Amino acid sequence: MVEDGYSKQGKFKNWLAVCDVNPRFMDDEVFLEVSIALGLLLSELSEEPWKGKVIQFSREAQLHSIQGGDDLRYKYEFVRRMSRGVDLDFEKLFDLILQVAVNENLKPDQMIKKVLVLSNPDFDSASVAQTSWEIDYQAIQSKYKEKGYGDVVPHMVFWTLSTYNPEKPVAPRTQPGVSILNGFSNNLLKLFLDNEGEIGPDHLMELAISDERYQTLTVVD
């Protein structure tokens, strides 16, 4: 299976997915399928106590243990039928992760390193907070430091699936603790998986060159 290859490479072992499964706010069925599929993949690759778990996209963050055993279709339907929201409370999301770490008495190296939020709304529209992300992030850092996890606050990767812009698939990182991906394409997905979510300038050049608009170009000596 696909996850076996990534597991052998040790990829995504400290990742946790937040899946938007609200079909009313997905512009295309494919975005819903991608959200669920990536959530399932990361749940299989994560290490305990995060393995087999996913968080639903809603104001009240809940960590779900995916049911279904080895039945992929059942697991897909389980995630699809999770409670649905239209926005996300980032601070509550990070509070939930911290609470799991405290309850499980996890060592810092067992903390989730990356939180992948798969969303239809963009980063600003998705948040319920009345304050800025910078202020929320300061509060999150303070809570983690208080519990002994100040050096391992998870980094959030926020992927807006529905607004693909081949010129700007990665938004400039002007905010602490978060990276932003825009839209979905097969090439962007491949880059994400092959590079464990780390997409830099060289990857963006590769993505631009692979765009269909450039496939008809020929090199003339």
BARO-478405 format. One line per field, with one value per atom (N, C-alpha, C, O, CB): x, y, z; residue in one letter. Coordinates in steps of 0.02 Angstrom, whole numbers, always signed. Glycine has a CB too. Example, Ala and Ser with C-alpha at 12.3 -4.5 7.8 and 13.67 -1.06 7.14 Angstrom:
2
c1 = +660,+615,+660,+712,+565,+642,+684,+645,+670,+704
c2 = -284,-225,-165,-166,-224,-112,-53,+2,+57,-30
c3 = +390,+390,+390,+423,+452,+354,+357,+394,+402,+286
residuo = A,A,A,A,A,S,S,S,S,S
This chain:
221
c1 = +42,+0,+43,+103,-47,+13,+50,+84,+142,+4,+47,+74,+134,+175,+21,+140,+197,+263,+312,+190,+264,+325,+345,+403,+316,+297,+312,+330,+373,+252,+299,+314,+386,+421,+266,+409,+478,+528,+584,+489,+507,+551,+545,+582,+534,+500,+491,+457,+464,+558,+419,+387,+321,+285,+375,+306,+241,+226,+168,+185,+277,+265,+243,+218,+327,+253,+233,+185,+188,+295,+140,+90,+21,+8,+94,-24,-94,-137,-122,-108,-190,-232,-297,-327,-248,-317,-383,-421,-401,-377,-476,-510,-576,-620,-523,-582,-646,-686,-667,-635,-743,-784,-855,-902,-786,-861,-927,-938,-910,-932,-980,-989,-1021,-1013,-1031,-1058,-1090,-1039,-1054,-1137,-980,-930,-871,-820,-906,-878,-828,-852,-906,-813,-813,-833,-833,-865,-788,-799,-794,-786,-752,-734,-817,-813,-741,-725,-854,-698,-629,-595,-552,-591,-612,-581,-599,-558,-602,-662,-684,-646,-625,-760,-638,-603,-530,-502,-608,-499,-428,-421,-374,-401,-466,-464,-467,-428,-522,-513,-521,-462,-436,-586,-440,-385,-320,-285,-374,-304,-244,-250,-202,-229,-310,-321,-309,-278,-391,-334,-324,-251,-225,-367,-218,-147,-105,-65,-121,-113,-73,-90,-46,-84,-152,-171,-136,-120,-247,-123,-89,-14,+18,-101,+14,+87,+108,+167,+110,+62,+80,+96,+73,+23,+137,+154,+105,+72,+227,+102,+60,+82,+141,+62,+35,-37,-80,-141,-63,-47,-83,-105,-147,-40,-77,-91,-166,-197,-49,-193,-263,-312,-371,-277,-288,-332,-333,-287,-309,-387,-397,-441,-479,-429,-435,-476,-524,-504,-432,-587,-635,-628,-607,-706,-645,-642,-705,-759,-636,-698,-756,-731,-671,-806,-776,-757,-737,-693,-814,-770,-756,-711,-736,-822,-647,-600,-607,-609,-528,-611,-615,-568,-564,-687,-533,-488,-526,-548,-424,-534,-573,-527,-478,-619,-542,-508,-547,-605,-506,-514,-547,-567,-525,-502,-630,-656,-654,-657,-728,-650,-654,-601,-603,-651,-551,-499,-462,-434,-529,-461,-427,-473,-453,-394,-536,-584,-579,-605,-657,-545,-532,-597,-603,-487,-645,-708,-744,-772,-752,-744,-777,-743,-776,-776,-676,-639,-653,-659,-564,-657,-673,-740,-747,-672,-790,-858,-860,-898,-908,-819,-817,-794,-824,-770,-740,-715,-765,-776,-646,-794,-842,-901,-929,-866,-921,-980,-964,-1009,-1016,-902,-886,-926,-950,-809,-933,-968,-934,-873,-971,-974,-949,-957,-1007,-985,-909,-913,-899,-883,-864,-906,-893,-831,-807,-953,-806,-746,-710,-733,-763,-652,-608,-580,-561,-550,-579,-549,-477,-465,-590,-429,-360,-333,-297,-316,-352,-326,-353,-315,-346,-416,-444,-412,-402,-520,-395,-360,-294,-279,-349,-255,-190,-198,-156,-148,-251,-265,-277,-254,-326,-314,-330,-266,-257,-378,-223,-160,-118,-89,-120,-115,-77,-106,-69,-75,-172,-205,-190,-179,-280,-189,-172,-100,-87,-180,-55,+15,+23,+61,+58,-13,-9,-39,-10,-45,-98,-132,-91,-92,-200,-57,-17,+55,+95,-15,+70,+137,+190,+240,+150,+178,+223,+289,+290,+190,+343,+406,+402,+362,+465,+442,+439,+448,+417,+492,+490,+500,+442,+441,+563,+392,+331,+275,+222,+308,+288,+237,+228,+276,+258,+168,+154,+198,+202,+79,+231,+274,+236,+247,+334,+190,+153,+79,+60,+181,+37,-35,-58,-51,-72,-84,-108,-183,-223,-92,-201,-272,-293,-268,-284,-339,-365,-433,-480,-371,-437,-494,-519,-483,-476,-583,-610,-602,-577,-685,-623,-611,-536,-497,-647,-515,-445,-428,-472,-429,-365,-341,-378,-399,-267,-386,-419,-494,-522,-409,-526,-598,-615,-669,-627,-568,-581,-581,-613,-531,-547,-538,-599,-629,-477,-617,-672,-648,-688,-707,-582,-554,-567,-567,-479,-578,-586,-518,-512,-633,-468,-400,-359,-381,-367,-300,-256,-223,-220,-203,-200,-164,-102,-86,-144,-68,-8,-23,+15,+23,-79,-98,-118,-98,-157,-156,-175,-113,-110,-222,-65,-6,+36,+66,+37,+39,+74,+42,+77,+75,-25,-61,-47,-39,-137,-45,-31,+39,+49,-39,+88,+156,+162,+197,+202,+127,+129,+102,+131,+89,+47,+17,+64,+72,-50,+95,+141,+203,+227,+162,+228,+286,+270,+311,+310,+210,+189,+187,+200,+120,+172,+167,+231,+233,+110,+284,+348,+359,+405,+355,+317,+323,+337,+319,+259,+368,+380,+423,+416,+410,+467,+512,+484,+516,+578,+425,+398,+325,+284,+402,+309,+242,+232,+274,+231,+180,+171,+166,+138,+109,+193,+188,+126,+114,+252,+87,+26,+38,+66,-31,+16,+15,-58,-96,+51,-78,-148,-155,-128,-172,-192,-199,-270,-317,-180,-278,-342,-348,-314,-349,-390,-392,-426,-410,-427,-471,-517,-498,-532,-582,-444,-428,-359,-310,-431,-354,-288,-263,-297,-291,-204,-169,-100,-56,-166,-88,-23,+35,+92,-24,+20,+74,+94,+152,+52,+47,+61,+32,-14,+33,+59,+33,+53,+21,+56,+104,+125,+124,+158,+195,+87,+83,+146,+176,+20,+166,+225,+214,+160,+239,+267,+262,+276,+333,+311,+223,+230,+204,+207,+194,+178,+151,+189,+208,+75,+200,+238,+198,+137,+260,+233,+202,+154,+119,+167,+150,+103,+132,+163,+36,+119,+133,+67,+22,+184,+60,-4,+5,+47,-36,-35,-38,-105,-156,-28,-104,-165,-183,-143,-158,-244,-271,-244,-202,-256,-270,-251,-235,-271,-306,-182,-167,-129,-100,-125,-128,-92,-18,+14,-102,+10,+81,+97,+148,+103,+52,+63,+58,+97,+12,+10,+3,+66,+90,-58,+92,+153,+212,+250,+170,+219,+273,+265,+314,+274,+204,+191,+210,+244,+116,+189,+203,+277,+305,+160,+307,+377,+424,+476,+396,+405,+449,+424,+445,+458,+379,+352,+327,+339,+405,+292,+261,+307,+285,+231,+372,+420,+427,+461,+490,+396,+396,+431,+407,+325,+490,+530,+533,+498,+599,+576,+580,+596,+568,+633,+642,+658,+598,+587,+717,+559,+500,+448,+414,+470,+443,+395,+414,+370,+391,+478,+500,+483,+460,+576,+493,+475,+401,+379,+497,+361,+289,+267,+223,+255,+298,+280,+297,+258,+316,+355,+377,+332,+321,+449,+305,+262,+191,+151,+261,+175,+108,+92,+137,+100,+30,+10,+26,+38,-64,+27,+40,+109,+121,+30,+156,+225,+242,+298,+271,+193,+208,+217,+248,+153,+192,+198,+262,+276,+137,+300,+361,+415,+421,+386,+455,+511,+574,+573,+499,+630,+694,+727,+734,+740,+747,+778,+850,+864,+740,+897,+968,+986,+1043,+1012
c2 = -60,+0,+63,+60,+0,+120,+182,+200,+220,+239,+192,+213,+172,+196,+210,+110,+68,+99,+97,-1,+128,+159,+219,+227,+180,+261,+320,+300,+332,+367,+247,+223,+199,+213,+167,+162,+137,+195,+189,+91,+251,+309,+353,+402,+350,+335,+374,+440,+486,+385,+446,+509,+517,+468,+515,+578,+597,+561,+553,+584,+538,+500,+545,+520,+461,+610,+657,+709,+768,+691,+687,+732,+712,+654,+730,+761,+750,+793,+852,+767,+763,+799,+824,+791,+754,+883,+911,+914,+950,+983,+876,+868,+906,+897,+795,+947,+980,+930,+913,+1048,+907,+857,+884,+845,+791,+949,+979,+988,+1033,+1048,+945,+948,+1013,+1032,+891,+1047,+1109,+1164,+1211,+1133,+1157,+1209,+1186,+1220,+1232,+1128,+1104,+1118,+1096,+1027,+1155,+1174,+1114,+1117,+1227,+1062,+1004,+942,+944,+1011,+887,+825,+802,+771,+770,+819,+796,+826,+794,+815,+888,+919,+881,+872,+993,+859,+820,+754,+732,+807,+722,+658,+666,+623,+627,+720,+733,+745,+719,+794,+784,+798,+733,+723,+845,+690,+626,+581,+550,+591,+575,+530,+549,+506,+529,+614,+636,+626,+608,+709,+637,+625,+552,+537,+645,+507,+436,+416,+377,+395,+444,+427,+448,+408,+461,+509,+533,+494,+483,+608,+474,+436,+368,+342,+426,+340,+276,+283,+238,+243,+340,+350,+377,+370,+398,+407,+437,+383,+326,+480,+402,+356,+366,+418,+367,+318,+323,+382,+397,+256,+415,+399,+431,+433,+420,+455,+491,+445,+463,+546,+385,+339,+321,+309,+275,+320,+302,+356,+341,+240,+417,+471,+530,+541,+494,+568,+627,+676,+656,+608,+740,+791,+820,+834,+848,+830,+858,+934,+965,+838,+964,+1036,+1067,+1064,+1054,+1096,+1127,+1171,+1170,+1074,+1209,+1253,+1212,+1233,+1300,+1155,+1112,+1055,+1003,+1086,+1063,+1012,+947,+947,+1039,+893,+826,+779,+780,+799,+739,+690,+624,+594,+680,+602,+542,+483,+489,+553,+426,+363,+333,+315,+313,+327,+305,+231,+189,+316,+217,+150,+116,+150,+150,+50,+14,-37,-75,+62,-41,-92,-85,-32,-161,-139,-139,-123,-125,-207,-106,-91,-17,+26,-108,-4,+66,+103,+162,+67,+71,+104,+123,+178,+58,+80,+95,+154,+199,+33,+155,+210,+276,+329,+195,+272,+332,+360,+420,+315,+316,+338,+363,+409,+281,+334,+357,+430,+471,+313,+446,+514,+561,+617,+517,+539,+580,+600,+654,+543,+556,+568,+602,+609,+503,+622,+657,+723,+748,+672,+750,+813,+866,+866,+835,+911,+960,+1031,+1048,+951,+1072,+1142,+1186,+1162,+1158,+1251,+1298,+1341,+1378,+1343,+1335,+1371,+1333,+1281,+1443,+1359,+1322,+1367,+1424,+1290,+1342,+1378,+1353,+1299,+1369,+1392,+1369,+1357,+1309,+1420,+1402,+1395,+1331,+1296,+1456,+1315,+1253,+1192,+1140,+1251,+1198,+1143,+1128,+1070,+1161,+1179,+1170,+1150,+1113,+1233,+1174,+1153,+1078,+1044,+1191,+1052,+980,+939,+889,+965,+959,+923,+924,+873,+953,+982,+988,+944,+912,+1062,+942,+902,+828,+792,+913,+804,+734,+720,+669,+718,+766,+757,+754,+713,+815,+798,+799,+735,+705,+861,+716,+656,+593,+547,+649,+590,+531,+536,+490,+523,+592,+603,+594,+560,+555,+625,+616,+654,+708,+639,+626,+661,+713,+704,+612,+766,+817,+789,+814,+869,+737,+710,+668,+646,+669,+657,+622,+670,+649,+576,+734,+785,+788,+777,+855,+802,+813,+871,+923,+828,+860,+912,+958,+1018,+880,+928,+966,+949,+890,+952,+1000,+992,+1014,+1072,+1033,+967,+983,+997,+952,+924,+1059,+1078,+1080,+1120,+1148,+1035,+1031,+1066,+1044,+956,+1120,+1164,+1188,+1188,+1224,+1207,+1243,+1319,+1353,+1225,+1347,+1419,+1433,+1389,+1442,+1493,+1511,+1523,+1521,+1573,+1537,+1540,+1592,+1578,+1556,+1652,+1706,+1692,+1706,+1773,+1665,+1653,+1595,+1592,+1639,+1548,+1487,+1499,+1461,+1434,+1550,+1561,+1593,+1639,+1603,+1569,+1600,+1657,+1695,+1547,+1663,+1711,+1783,+1799,+1699,+1825,+1896,+1931,+1989,+1927,+1896,+1923,+1896,+1851,+1907,+1923,+1902,+1835,+1815,+1955,+1801,+1738,+1749,+1707,+1706,+1805,+1819,+1818,+1790,+1886,+1850,+1851,+1781,+1761,+1901,+1746,+1677,+1633,+1592,+1647,+1642,+1599,+1613,+1567,+1611,+1676,+1692,+1657,+1631,+1768,+1655,+1621,+1546,+1514,+1634,+1518,+1447,+1431,+1382,+1426,+1471,+1460,+1462,+1422,+1513,+1509,+1516,+1453,+1429,+1577,+1426,+1366,+1306,+1267,+1351,+1299,+1243,+1248,+1198,+1239,+1309,+1320,+1302,+1272,+1392,+1320,+1307,+1232,+1211,+1337,+1192,+1119,+1082,+1021,+1092,+1119,+1088,+1071,+1034,+1027,+1098,+1084,+1148,+1153,+1051,+1196,+1261,+1259,+1302,+1306,+1209,+1204,+1161,+1154,+1177,+1133,+1087,+1104,+1059,+1014,+1168,+1188,+1165,+1182,+1266,+1128,+1104,+1161,+1214,+1060,+1149,+1196,+1178,+1120,+1196,+1228,+1215,+1226,+1277,+1260,+1177,+1184,+1190,+1141,+1123,+1248,+1260,+1257,+1299,+1330,+1207,+1194,+1210,+1173,+1121,+1266,+1284,+1247,+1265,+1362,+1197,+1152,+1182,+1162,+1089,+1229,+1247,+1305,+1319,+1262,+1341,+1401,+1394,+1422,+1464,+1356,+1342,+1401,+1426,+1280,+1423,+1475,+1449,+1449,+1542,+1426,+1396,+1444,+1422,+1371,+1510,+1558,+1563,+1578,+1626,+1551,+1558,+1501,+1510,+1625,+1439,+1383,+1385,+1352,+1318,+1423,+1431,+1506,+1545,+1400,+1524,+1594,+1614,+1572,+1606,+1677,+1700,+1689,+1701,+1774,+1666,+1653,+1718,+1733,+1598,+1755,+1817,+1809,+1856,+1873,+1749,+1737,+1680,+1632,+1720,+1685,+1634,+1570,+1571,+1659,+1514,+1450,+1421,+1373,+1457,+1450,+1425,+1432,+1482,+1462,+1382,+1385,+1377,+1343,+1329,+1408,+1408,+1383,+1409,+1477,+1332,+1307,+1327,+1327,+1230,+1345,+1366,+1319,+1308,+1438,+1291,+1252,+1181,+1161,+1286,+1145,+1075,+1059,+1080,+1028,+1022,+992,+928,+920,+1041,+882,+819,+832,+797,+773,+881,+896,+925,+908,+946,+968,+996,+941,+939,+1052,+896,+839,+796,+776,+797,+782,+741,+775,+742,+727,+840,+876,+874,+864,+949,+882,+880,+813,+810,+895,+759,+692,+673,+645,+641,+689,+670,+707,+681,+684,+769,+811,+820,+867,+878,+777,+778,+847,+871,+754,+879,+943,+1003,+1060,+941,+991,+1046,+1069,+1035,+1025,+1124,+1148,+1215,+1265,+1153,+1216,+1277,+1304,+1280,+1264,+1354,+1387,+1338,+1344,+1440,+1290,+1242,+1200,+1184,+1198,+1181,+1141,+1181,+1154,+1115,+1246,+1288,+1297,+1299,+1356,+1301,+1305,+1241,+1242,+1319,+1184,+1119,+1116,+1090,+1062,+1142,+1141,+1185,+1166,+1164,+1243,+1289,+1260,+1265,+1355,+1228,+1198,+1141,+1128,+1175,+1105,+1047,+1067,+1024,+1001,+1133,+1155,+1139,+1141,+1230,+1122,+1101,+1154,+1136,+1086,+1217,+1270,+1266,+1293,+1337,+1232,+1228,+1161,+1151,+1241,+1115,+1049,+1047,+1000,+1002,+1097,+1098,+1134,+1137,+1131,+1161,+1197,+1148,+1093,+1239,+1168,+1127,+1168,+1229,+1100,+1133,+1166,+1162,+1108,+1135,+1220,+1222,+1244,+1297,+1270,+1203,+1221,+1270,+1291,+1158
c3 = +0,+0,+0,+17,+61,-19,-24,+41,+42,-46,+97,+161,+183,+222,+214,+157,+175,+154,+191,+145,+93,+68,+110,+127,-3,+127,+168,+238,+270,+169,+264,+331,+336,+384,+352,+285,+285,+282,+307,+225,+252,+248,+310,+318,+186,+355,+416,+406,+446,+448,+351,+335,+372,+384,+260,+391,+421,+487,+505,+372,+522,+583,+641,+692,+602,+635,+688,+660,+679,+718,+616,+587,+611,+627,+509,+611,+629,+583,+572,+704,+555,+507,+538,+581,+448,+515,+531,+465,+419,+565,+460,+396,+392,+434,+383,+341,+324,+283,+227,+286,+310,+275,+264,+258,+315,+261,+250,+175,+145,+286,+143,+71,+47,-11,+48,+91,+71,+56,+20,+126,+84,+76,+34,+31,+144,+3,-44,-115,-134,-34,-155,-222,-270,-322,-248,-252,-296,-252,-201,-346,-272,-234,-224,-174,-268,-272,-267,-207,-177,-331,-187,-129,-65,-21,-123,-62,-4,-1,+52,-8,-59,-62,-42,-7,-131,-65,-48,+27,+58,-87,+56,+127,+168,+214,+147,+149,+186,+174,+221,+166,+111,+94,+130,+155,+19,+131,+166,+241,+275,+150,+267,+339,+357,+407,+358,+315,+327,+320,+361,+278,+270,+259,+319,+344,+195,+342,+399,+462,+504,+410,+470,+529,+530,+584,+532,+471,+468,+479,+506,+400,+460,+465,+533,+552,+410,+569,+634,+686,+681,+660,+734,+789,+847,+851,+812,+891,+951,+994,+998,+991,+1026,+1031,+977,+982,+1098,+924,+871,+815,+774,+843,+813,+758,+755,+807,+765,+694,+685,+706,+717,+723,+712,+736,+688,+648,+805,+692,+651,+690,+733,+581,+673,+705,+653,+597,+737,+673,+627,+626,+675,+645,+569,+560,+590,+560,+483,+649,+682,+740,+756,+708,+769,+825,+886,+925,+842,+895,+953,+931,+908,+985,+937,+913,+952,+1014,+919,+916,+946,+909,+848,+945,+947,+918,+910,+959,+963,+848,+833,+820,+783,+773,+850,+833,+774,+781,+894,+718,+657,+663,+678,+595,+651,+655,+586,+535,+683,+586,+523,+512,+463,+468,+557,+549,+484,+469,+555,+444,+379,+321,+263,+368,+337,+285,+266,+301,+308,+210,+190,+176,+194,+128,+143,+129,+193,+197,+86,+242,+306,+339,+366,+353,+339,+370,+334,+365,+371,+268,+228,+248,+259,+153,+254,+272,+344,+360,+263,+388,+457,+460,+495,+499,+424,+424,+391,+414,+388,+337,+300,+344,+335,+238,+390,+430,+498,+540,+442,+508,+570,+573,+522,+575,+634,+641,+599,+591,+715,+571,+523,+547,+580,+456,+531,+550,+490,+435,+606,+500,+446,+461,+418,+435,+523,+542,+596,+619,+565,+617,+661,+715,+701,+621,+776,+832,+840,+868,+899,+814,+814,+885,+897,+779,+931,+999,+1032,+1066,+1042,+1021,+1048,+1016,+1049,+1038,+952,+918,+952,+966,+844,+965,+997,+1070,+1097,+992,+1103,+1172,+1174,+1220,+1200,+1126,+1123,+1117,+1152,+1065,+1071,+1061,+1125,+1145,+1002,+1157,+1219,+1273,+1310,+1242,+1279,+1330,+1321,+1370,+1330,+1259,+1246,+1268,+1299,+1171,+1252,+1271,+1347,+1373,+1243,+1383,+1456,+1485,+1530,+1484,+1461,+1486,+1475,+1516,+1454,+1418,+1401,+1428,+1419,+1326,+1461,+1488,+1434,+1445,+1547,+1377,+1320,+1330,+1360,+1257,+1305,+1302,+1246,+1199,+1291,+1250,+1197,+1127,+1079,+1209,+1119,+1051,+1026,+969,+1049,+1069,+1049,+1030,+1008,+1104,+1039,+1022,+947,+909,+1050,+925,+854,+830,+861,+842,+773,+745,+697,+696,+709,+657,+608,+612,+619,+536,+607,+604,+534,+517,+661,+496,+428,+431,+445,+379,+416,+414,+341,+302,+449,+323,+255,+253,+285,+231,+215,+221,+153,+103,+263,+153,+95,+105,+60,+84,+163,+175,+180,+200,+240,+162,+169,+242,+285,+126,+256,+325,+366,+422,+325,+339,+377,+386,+439,+341,+334,+338,+384,+412,+269,+392,+431,+506,+543,+414,+529,+601,+633,+604,+614,+692,+730,+774,+801,+773,+781,+828,+808,+748,+835,+857,+845,+847,+827,+898,+872,+875,+817,+782,+943,+808,+754,+771,+829,+740,+719,+730,+773,+815,+663,+763,+803,+878,+917,+783,+897,+968,+992,+1046,+979,+951,+969,+977,+1023,+916,+933,+934,+997,+1025,+871,+1018,+1079,+1139,+1182,+1091,+1140,+1194,+1191,+1243,+1190,+1131,+1123,+1148,+1184,+1048,+1129,+1150,+1226,+1256,+1119,+1257,+1330,+1364,+1413,+1352,+1338,+1368,+1361,+1408,+1334,+1303,+1292,+1337,+1364,+1218,+1344,+1387,+1460,+1495,+1383,+1481,+1550,+1565,+1622,+1562,+1514,+1523,+1504,+1503,+1482,+1489,+1473,+1401,+1384,+1513,+1357,+1285,+1246,+1187,+1259,+1278,+1246,+1184,+1141,+1294,+1180,+1122,+1066,+1014,+1144,+1076,+1026,+1009,+997,+1052,+1007,+985,+913,+870,+993,+897,+829,+778,+793,+824,+720,+664,+624,+609,+619,+606,+568,+493,+472,+592,+453,+381,+360,+366,+345,+337,+320,+244,+208,+347,+221,+149,+127,+142,+132,+92,+62,-4,-52,+53,-7,-64,-126,-182,-46,-116,-170,-214,-263,-141,-198,-237,-268,-243,-194,-322,-351,-392,-437,-395,-375,-413,-429,-386,-374,-492,-509,-501,-496,-578,-499,-490,-417,-402,-516,-371,-299,-259,-220,-273,-269,-231,-158,-116,-261,-142,-72,-55,-87,-60,-4,+17,+54,+88,+60,+49,+87,+162,+189,+73,+196,+268,+307,+323,+290,+320,+358,+428,+468,+323,+445,+512,+545,+512,+507,+610,+645,+653,+663,+713,+649,+666,+615,+630,+728,+555,+505,+435,+418,+511,+393,+322,+286,+310,+299,+228,+192,+121,+84,+193,+103,+34,+5,+39,+32,-60,-93,-150,-196,-119,-148,-203,-206,-166,-266,-255,-263,-335,-381,-237,-345,-410,-395,-341,-456,-443,-433,-422,-383,-493,-458,-450,-381,-352,-504,-356,-289,-236,-188,-274,-245,-198,-198,-145,-216,-257,-262,-228,-193,-336,-239,-205,-130,-93,-228,-107,-35,-6,+46,-22,-37,-11,-17,+29,-47,-73,-84,-37,-18,-156,-18,+23,+94,+129,-10,+115,+183,+202,+258,+233,+155,+169,+166,+174,+235,+155,+152,+80,+40,+182,+62,-7,-10,+17,-35,-42,-46,-117,-161,-21,-129,-195,-252,-306,-193,-240,-293,-311,-370,-272,-261,-274,-313,-356,-208,-297,-332,-406,-449,-299,-420,-489,-526,-583,-493,-492,-522,-535,-587,-475,-489,-497,-555,-594,-432,-561,-616,-684,-731,-607,-688,-751,-771,-831,-747,-721,-736,-755,-773,-677,-750,-768,-841,-883,-755,-855,-922,-975,-1033,-924,-956,-1005,-1035,-1089,-973,-1000,-1023,-1056,-1080,-965,-1058,-1083,-1158,-1184,-1063,-1194,-1267,-1290,-1350,-1298,-1243,-1262,-1284,-1256,-1204,-1333,-1355,-1351,-1357,-1427,-1341,-1339,-1407,-1435,-1284,-1435,-1500,-1492,-1464,-1548,-1518,-1514,-1569,-1575,-1519
residuo = M,M,M,M,M,V,V,V,V,V,E,E,E,E,E,D,D,D,D,D,G,G,G,G,G,Y,Y,Y,Y,Y,S,S,S,S,S,K,K,K,K,K,Q,Q,Q,Q,Q,G,G,G,G,G,K,K,K,K,K,F,F,F,F,F,K,K,K,K,K,N,N,N,N,N,W,W,W,W,W,L,L,L,L,L,A,A,A,A,A,V,V,V,V,V,C,C,C,C,C,D,D,D,D,D,V,V,V,V,V,N,N,N,N,N,P,P,P,P,P,R,R,R,R,R,F,F,F,F,F,M,M,M,M,M,D,D,D,D,D,D,D,D,D,D,E,E,E,E,E,V,V,V,V,V,F,F,F,F,F,L,L,L,L,L,E,E,E,E,E,V,V,V,V,V,S,S,S,S,S,I,I,I,I,I,A,A,A,A,A,L,L,L,L,L,G,G,G,G,G,L,L,L,L,L,L,L,L,L,L,L,L,L,L,L,S,S,S,S,S,E,E,E,E,E,L,L,L,L,L,S,S,S,S,S,E,E,E,E,E,E,E,E,E,E,P,P,P,P,P,W,W,W,W,W,K,K,K,K,K,G,G,G,G,G,K,K,K,K,K,V,V,V,V,V,I,I,I,I,I,Q,Q,Q,Q,Q,F,F,F,F,F,S,S,S,S,S,R,R,R,R,R,E,E,E,E,E,A,A,A,A,A,Q,Q,Q,Q,Q,L,L,L,L,L,H,H,H,H,H,S,S,S,S,S,I,I,I,I,I,Q,Q,Q,Q,Q,G,G,G,G,G,G,G,G,G,G,D,D,D,D,D,D,D,D,D,D,L,L,L,L,L,R,R,R,R,R,Y,Y,Y,Y,Y,K,K,K,K,K,Y,Y,Y,Y,Y,E,E,E,E,E,F,F,F,F,F,V,V,V,V,V,R,R,R,R,R,R,R,R,R,R,M,M,M,M,M,S,S,S,S,S,R,R,R,R,R,G,G,G,G,G,V,V,V,V,V,D,D,D,D,D,L,L,L,L,L,D,D,D,D,D,F,F,F,F,F,E,E,E,E,E,K,K,K,K,K,L,L,L,L,L,F,F,F,F,F,D,D,D,D,D,L,L,L,L,L,I,I,I,I,I,L,L,L,L,L,Q,Q,Q,Q,Q,V,V,V,V,V,A,A,A,A,A,V,V,V,V,V,N,N,N,N,N,E,E,E,E,E,N,N,N,N,N,L,L,L,L,L,K,K,K,K,K,P,P,P,P,P,D,D,D,D,D,Q,Q,Q,Q,Q,M,M,M,M,M,I,I,I,I,I,K,K,K,K,K,K,K,K,K,K,V,V,V,V,V,L,L,L,L,L,V,V,V,V,V,L,L,L,L,L,S,S,S,S,S,N,N,N,N,N,P,P,P,P,P,D,D,D,D,D,F,F,F,F,F,D,D,D,D,D,S,S,S,S,S,A,A,A,A,A,S,S,S,S,S,V,V,V,V,V,A,A,A,A,A,Q,Q,Q,Q,Q,T,T,T,T,T,S,S,S,S,S,W,W,W,W,W,E,E,E,E,E,I,I,I,I,I,D,D,D,D,D,Y,Y,Y,Y,Y,Q,Q,Q,Q,Q,A,A,A,A,A,I,I,I,I,I,Q,Q,Q,Q,Q,S,S,S,S,S,K,K,K,K,K,Y,Y,Y,Y,Y,K,K,K,K,K,E,E,E,E,E,K,K,K,K,K,G,G,G,G,G,Y,Y,Y,Y,Y,G,G,G,G,G,D,D,D,D,D,V,V,V,V,V,V,V,V,V,V,P,P,P,P,P,H,H,H,H,H,M,M,M,M,M,V,V,V,V,V,F,F,F,F,F,W,W,W,W,W,T,T,T,T,T,L,L,L,L,L,S,S,S,S,S,T,T,T,T,T,Y,Y,Y,Y,Y,N,N,N,N,N,P,P,P,P,P,E,E,E,E,E,K,K,K,K,K,P,P,P,P,P,V,V,V,V,V,A,A,A,A,A,P,P,P,P,P,R,R,R,R,R,T,T,T,T,T,Q,Q,Q,Q,Q,P,P,P,P,P,G,G,G,G,G,V,V,V,V,V,S,S,S,S,S,I,I,I,I,I,L,L,L,L,L,N,N,N,N,N,G,G,G,G,G,F,F,F,F,F,S,S,S,S,S,N,N,N,N,N,N,N,N,N,N,L,L,L,L,L,L,L,L,L,L,K,K,K,K,K,L,L,L,L,L,F,F,F,F,F,L,L,L,L,L,D,D,D,D,D,N,N,N,N,N,E,E,E,E,E,G,G,G,G,G,E,E,E,E,E,I,I,I,I,I,G,G,G,G,G,P,P,P,P,P,D,D,D,D,D,H,H,H,H,H,L,L,L,L,L,M,M,M,M,M,E,E,E,E,E,L,L,L,L,L,A,A,A,A,A,I,I,I,I,I,S,S,S,S,S,D,D,D,D,D,E,E,E,E,E,R,R,R,R,R,Y,Y,Y,Y,Y,Q,Q,Q,Q,Q,T,T,T,T,T,L,L,L,L,L,T,T,T,T,T,V,V,V,V,V,V,V,V,V,V,D,D,D,D,D
